[in-house]
Amino acid sequence: MNSPEPFQFLEKETFTFACHPGVPCFTECCRDLRLVLTPYDILRLKNRLGLTSGVFLDDYTEMQLGEHNGFPAVFLKMEADERRTCPFVTPQGCRVYEDRPGACRIYPVGRGASKNQSQGPTREIFFVVREPHCQGFQEPPDWTVGDWSKDQGLELYNYFNDLWMEIITHRGSLGAGEVIPKKMQMFAMASYNLDQFRCFVLGSKFLTLFELPEEMIKKIKTDDAELFTLACQWLKFALFGEKTMTLRKSND
């Protein structure tokens, strides 16, 4: 009998899948990982653990050169055991399940998304990843991509990940020479270290340079999602010169 294809593209097709402690391979997918964390993943995890962004990054992640425009990428730091186990997995399952990363949340579905310079709707493709160890495909029920996404709470993850995707896939020039390392530092702070970015916004000349709605200024003091939205706007302005921020007239 032929093995199923490892990738099955989905349009209107359904797939059968369930994961629970009764499945023999339970938590096997939480090992031998090279898991990239998005900014929204970090936001959710650091708040779940009650940590600042800086402490979470130091304790649970590694930063490496990414594949998109040379931007730094953040990887979840695995345990130093033979299986490179996720630090959040237990025999009973994931201890941060409600705030698990988007890549874990969408599994076994994969999502590819693209957007043309922020214009028009995001284009999506979906596929099922069939890993040899996974026996969840023998479990009911049947799912459509839409039903799976809703069941797994992917709406906010996709929304904020798509905002960030517009930056890391941007076709604009970053410039050259000495400006590049500085821009990479700006990118790392605003993308991954929201608490540091908040201090930068509230403790520097930022609010005197840029016009922001009073309601936004109020929200960013405590609301990380609102702050990350601002971070994405600022990065487009600072990295690529997009007119996503309004300078105060006195600074024109």
C-alpha positions as CSV (number, residue, x, y, z in Angstrom):
1,M,0.0,0.0,0.0
2,N,1.4,3.4,-1.0
3,S,2.0,6.0,1.7
4,P,-0.1,9.1,1.5
5,E,1.5,12.2,0.1
6,P,3.2,14.3,2.8
7,F,1.5,17.5,1.6
8,Q,-2.2,17.7,0.5
9,F,-3.3,21.0,-0.9
10,L,-6.7,22.0,0.3
11,E,-9.4,24.1,-1.4
12,K,-12.8,22.7,-0.9
13,E,-11.4,19.3,0.3
14,T,-11.9,18.2,3.9
15,F,-9.4,16.3,6.1
16,T,-10.0,14.0,9.1
17,F,-8.0,14.8,12.3
18,A,-8.0,14.9,16.0
19,C,-5.4,15.2,18.7
20,H,-5.9,14.2,22.3
21,P,-4.2,12.2,25.1
22,G,-5.8,9.0,23.8
23,V,-3.9,9.1,20.5
24,P,-0.7,7.0,20.7
25,C,1.5,9.7,19.3
26,F,0.2,12.4,21.7
27,T,2.9,15.2,22.1
28,E,5.3,13.6,19.6
29,C,4.9,16.6,17.4
30,C,6.3,18.7,20.4
31,R,9.8,17.3,19.9
32,D,12.6,17.7,17.4
33,L,11.4,21.2,16.5
34,R,12.9,24.2,14.9
35,L,10.0,26.5,15.7
36,V,10.0,30.1,14.5
37,L,8.0,32.5,16.7
38,T,6.2,35.4,15.3
39,P,5.8,38.7,17.2
40,Y,2.2,37.8,18.1
41,D,3.4,34.4,19.4
42,I,5.8,36.2,21.7
43,L,3.2,38.6,22.8
44,R,0.8,35.9,23.8
45,L,3.4,33.7,25.4
46,K,5.2,36.3,27.5
47,N,1.8,37.5,28.8
48,R,0.7,34.0,29.6
49,L,3.9,33.4,31.6
50,G,3.8,36.8,33.3
51,L,7.2,37.9,31.9
52,T,8.5,41.0,30.3
53,S,9.4,40.6,26.6
54,G,13.1,40.9,27.4
55,V,13.0,38.1,30.0
56,F,11.0,35.9,27.8
57,L,13.4,36.4,24.9
58,D,16.4,35.7,27.1
59,D,15.0,32.6,28.8
60,Y,13.0,30.9,26.0
61,T,14.4,32.0,22.6
62,E,17.3,32.2,20.3
63,M,17.7,34.9,17.6
64,Q,19.2,34.0,14.3
65,L,19.5,35.6,10.9
66,G,16.2,35.0,9.1
67,E,15.5,34.2,5.5
68,H,13.5,37.4,4.6
69,N,15.7,40.4,3.7
70,G,18.2,39.4,6.4
71,F,15.8,40.3,9.2
72,P,16.5,38.5,12.5
73,A,14.2,35.6,13.3
74,V,13.3,34.3,16.8
75,F,13.3,30.5,17.5
76,L,11.8,28.8,20.5
77,K,14.7,27.4,22.6
78,M,14.2,23.7,23.0
79,E,15.3,21.6,26.0
80,A,18.8,20.2,26.0
81,D,17.7,16.6,25.8
82,E,18.0,14.0,23.0
83,R,14.6,14.8,21.5
84,R,14.9,18.6,21.7
85,T,11.6,18.7,23.6
86,C,9.5,21.9,23.7
87,P,9.9,23.6,27.1
88,F,6.1,23.9,27.4
89,V,5.1,20.3,26.9
90,T,4.2,18.0,29.7
91,P,2.9,14.4,29.8
92,Q,-0.6,15.8,30.0
93,G,-0.1,18.1,27.0
94,C,0.9,21.7,26.5
95,R,1.0,23.9,29.6
96,V,0.5,27.1,27.5
97,Y,-2.2,25.5,25.3
98,E,-4.5,28.5,25.2
99,D,-1.6,30.7,24.1
100,R,0.4,28.2,22.1
101,P,2.2,29.5,19.0
102,G,0.4,29.9,15.7
103,A,2.4,27.1,14.0
104,C,1.3,24.7,16.8
105,R,-2.2,25.9,16.7
106,I,-2.8,25.4,13.0
107,Y,-1.1,22.0,12.8
108,P,-1.6,19.7,10.8
109,V,-2.6,22.4,8.4
110,G,-0.1,24.7,6.8
111,R,-0.9,28.2,5.5
112,G,0.8,30.2,2.9
113,A,-0.1,33.9,2.6
114,S,0.9,36.8,0.4
115,K,-0.1,40.4,-0.1
116,N,0.9,42.9,-2.7
117,Q,2.2,46.0,-0.8
118,S,-0.7,46.1,1.6
119,Q,-3.2,46.4,-1.3
120,G,-6.1,44.1,-1.7
121,P,-7.0,41.0,0.4
122,T,-4.4,38.5,1.6
123,R,-4.1,35.6,-0.8
124,E,-4.0,32.3,1.0
125,I,-3.2,28.6,0.2
126,F,-3.7,25.8,2.7
127,F,-2.3,22.3,2.8
128,V,-2.3,19.3,5.2
129,V,1.1,18.1,6.5
130,R,1.1,14.3,7.0
131,E,4.1,13.4,9.2
132,P,4.9,9.6,9.5
133,H,4.5,9.6,13.3
134,C,1.1,11.3,13.4
135,Q,-1.9,9.0,14.0
136,G,-4.3,11.8,14.5
137,F,-5.5,11.4,10.9
138,Q,-7.1,8.1,12.0
139,E,-9.4,10.1,14.4
140,P,-12.7,11.7,13.6
141,P,-14.1,14.3,12.8
142,D,-13.8,15.8,9.3
143,W,-12.8,19.4,9.0
144,T,-12.9,22.1,6.4
145,V,-10.1,24.7,6.6
146,G,-12.6,27.3,7.7
147,D,-14.0,25.1,10.5
148,W,-10.5,24.1,11.7
149,S,-9.3,27.7,11.7
150,K,-12.3,28.8,13.8
151,D,-12.0,25.9,16.2
152,Q,-8.3,26.5,16.8
153,G,-8.7,30.3,17.3
154,L,-6.5,31.3,14.4
155,E,-8.3,34.6,13.5
156,L,-6.2,36.9,15.6
157,Y,-3.0,35.0,14.9
158,N,-3.5,35.3,11.1
159,Y,-4.5,39.0,11.4
160,F,-1.3,40.1,13.3
161,N,1.0,37.7,11.4
162,D,-0.3,39.1,8.1
163,L,0.5,42.7,9.4
164,W,4.1,41.6,10.1
165,M,4.4,39.6,6.9
166,E,3.9,42.9,5.0
167,I,7.2,44.1,6.6
168,I,9.4,41.0,6.2
169,T,8.3,40.5,2.6
170,H,8.5,44.2,1.7
171,R,10.0,45.0,-1.7
172,G,11.3,48.4,-0.7
173,S,15.0,49.1,-0.1
174,L,16.5,49.2,3.3
175,G,19.3,51.4,2.1
176,A,22.9,50.5,2.5
177,G,26.0,50.8,4.6
178,E,25.9,51.9,8.2
179,V,22.1,52.3,8.2
180,I,21.4,48.6,7.9
181,P,22.6,47.4,11.4
182,K,20.6,50.3,13.0
183,K,17.5,49.3,11.1
184,M,17.9,45.7,12.1
185,Q,18.0,46.8,15.7
186,M,14.9,48.8,15.2
187,F,13.2,45.9,13.6
188,A,14.1,43.5,16.4
189,M,12.9,45.8,19.1
190,A,9.6,46.7,17.5
191,S,8.9,43.2,16.4
192,Y,9.9,41.1,19.4
193,N,10.5,43.3,22.4
194,L,7.3,45.1,22.8
195,D,8.0,46.2,26.4
196,Q,11.2,47.9,25.1
197,F,9.3,49.5,22.2
198,R,6.7,50.8,24.7
199,C,9.5,52.5,26.7
200,F,10.8,53.9,23.4
201,V,7.5,55.3,22.4
202,L,6.5,56.8,25.8
203,G,10.0,57.8,27.0
204,S,11.5,59.4,23.9
205,K,10.5,62.2,21.5
206,F,8.3,59.8,19.6
207,L,5.0,61.3,20.7
208,T,6.2,64.8,19.9
209,L,7.4,63.8,16.4
210,F,4.3,61.8,15.3
211,E,0.6,62.6,15.4
212,L,-1.2,59.7,17.1
213,P,-4.9,59.6,18.0
214,E,-5.4,60.2,21.7
215,E,-7.3,57.0,22.0
216,M,-4.3,55.1,20.6
217,I,-1.9,56.8,23.0
218,K,-4.1,55.8,25.9
219,K,-4.4,52.2,24.7
220,I,-0.7,51.5,23.9
221,K,0.2,52.1,27.6
222,T,-1.4,48.8,28.5
223,D,-2.6,47.1,25.3
224,D,0.1,45.0,23.6
225,A,-2.0,44.3,20.5
226,E,-2.6,48.0,20.0
227,L,1.1,48.6,20.6
228,F,2.1,46.0,18.0
229,T,-0.2,47.6,15.4
230,L,1.7,50.9,16.0
231,A,5.0,49.0,15.8
232,C,4.1,47.7,12.3
233,Q,3.1,51.1,11.1
234,W,6.3,52.6,12.5
235,L,8.5,49.9,10.9
236,K,7.1,50.6,7.5
237,F,7.8,54.3,8.0
238,A,11.3,53.9,9.5
239,L,12.6,51.0,7.3
240,F,11.1,51.7,3.9
241,G,9.9,55.3,4.0
242,E,6.2,54.4,3.7
243,K,3.8,57.2,4.7
244,T,2.2,55.2,7.4
245,M,3.0,57.7,10.1
246,T,2.0,61.4,10.2
247,L,4.7,63.9,11.4
248,R,3.5,66.8,13.5
249,K,3.5,70.0,11.4
250,S,6.3,71.5,13.5
251,N,8.5,68.6,12.5
252,D,7.9,68.7,8.8
